[in-house]
């Protein structure tokens, strides 16, 4: 087993998950539950399954598509997602148009 690859993968995933919406969801679920062990087991199993799917897909794709092209596609995808989120954050919420209510006294 390549310990340096194991350590760098662990560090990358661990740091990426800190403060992530997944972690916030786990905090919320755990806060409303009296069984934090079940929340831990469920969230751990979900992360392991998601990681298994990612590792399997990455290995399969890299056999067909060159690694540098996969990295470029991932970078472009993250860049586009970031731009989209920035644009959405910059949009002002337009107020809803005034519509009369069902009360005749309001008209």
C-alpha positions in Angstrom: 0.0 0.0 0.0 1.3 3.5 -0.9 1.2 5.3 2.4 2.0 8.7 0.9 -1.0 8.4 -1.4 -3.2 7.2 1.5 -2.1 10.1 3.7 -2.6 12.7 1.0 -6.0 11.4 0.0 -7.0 11.3 3.7 -5.8 14.9 4.2 -7.5 16.2 1.1 -10.9 14.6 1.8 -10.8 15.5 5.5 -10.0 19.1 4.8 -12.6 19.3 1.9 -15.3 17.9 4.2 -14.7 20.3 7.1 -17.5 22.9 7.0 -19.0 21.2 4.0 -22.8 21.1 3.6 -22.6 17.4 4.3 -21.0 18.0 7.7 -23.6 20.7 8.4 -26.3 18.2 7.6 -24.8 15.7 9.9 -24.6 18.3 12.7 -28.2 19.1 12.2 -29.4 15.5 12.1 -27.2 14.7 15.2 -28.7 17.7 17.0 -32.2 16.4 16.5 -31.4 12.8 17.5 -30.6 11.1 20.7 -28.5 8.5 18.9 -25.3 10.1 17.6 -23.8 6.7 17.1 -26.4 5.9 14.5 -25.9 9.2 12.8 -22.1 8.6 12.7 -22.6 5.1 11.3 -25.0 6.3 8.6 -22.9 9.2 7.5 -19.7 7.2 7.5 -21.3 4.5 5.4 -22.6 7.2 3.0 -19.2 8.8 2.6 -17.5 5.4 2.1 -20.0 4.5 -0.6 -19.7 7.9 -2.3 -15.9 7.5 -2.2 -16.1 4.0 -3.6 -18.2 5.2 -6.5 -15.7 8.1 -7.1 -12.7 5.9 -7.0 -14.3 3.3 -9.3 -15.4 5.9 -11.7 -12.1 7.7 -11.7 -10.2 4.4 -12.3 -12.6 3.4 -15.1 -12.5 6.8 -16.8 -8.7 7.1 -16.6 -8.4 3.9 -18.6 -10.3 5.5 -21.4 -9.6 9.3 -21.0 -6.1 10.7 -20.4 -5.6 11.8 -16.8 -4.7 15.4 -17.7 -7.9 15.7 -19.7 -9.9 14.5 -16.7 -8.2 17.0 -14.5 -8.9 19.8 -17.0 -12.6 18.8 -17.2 -12.8 18.8 -13.4 -11.1 22.2 -13.2 -13.4 23.7 -15.8 -16.4 22.2 -14.1 -15.4 23.7 -10.8 -14.6 27.0 -12.4 -18.0 27.2 -14.1 -19.8 26.2 -10.9 -17.9 28.9 -9.0 -18.8 31.5 -11.6 -22.4 30.5 -11.5 -22.5 30.7 -7.7 -20.9 34.1 -7.7 -23.3 35.4 -10.3 -26.3 34.0 -8.3 -24.9 35.6 -5.1 -24.6 39.0 -6.9 -28.2 39.0 -8.2 -30.5 41.2 -6.2 -33.7 39.5 -5.2 -36.5 41.4 -6.9 -39.4 42.1 -4.7 -42.6 40.2 -5.5 -45.2 42.4 -7.3 -48.0 43.7 -5.2 -51.0 41.5 -5.7 -54.3 42.2 -4.1 -55.2 39.9 -1.3 -58.6 38.3 -1.0 -59.8 41.0 1.4 -62.0 43.6 -0.5 -60.9 46.3 2.1 -57.3 46.1 0.8 -58.3 47.2 -2.7 
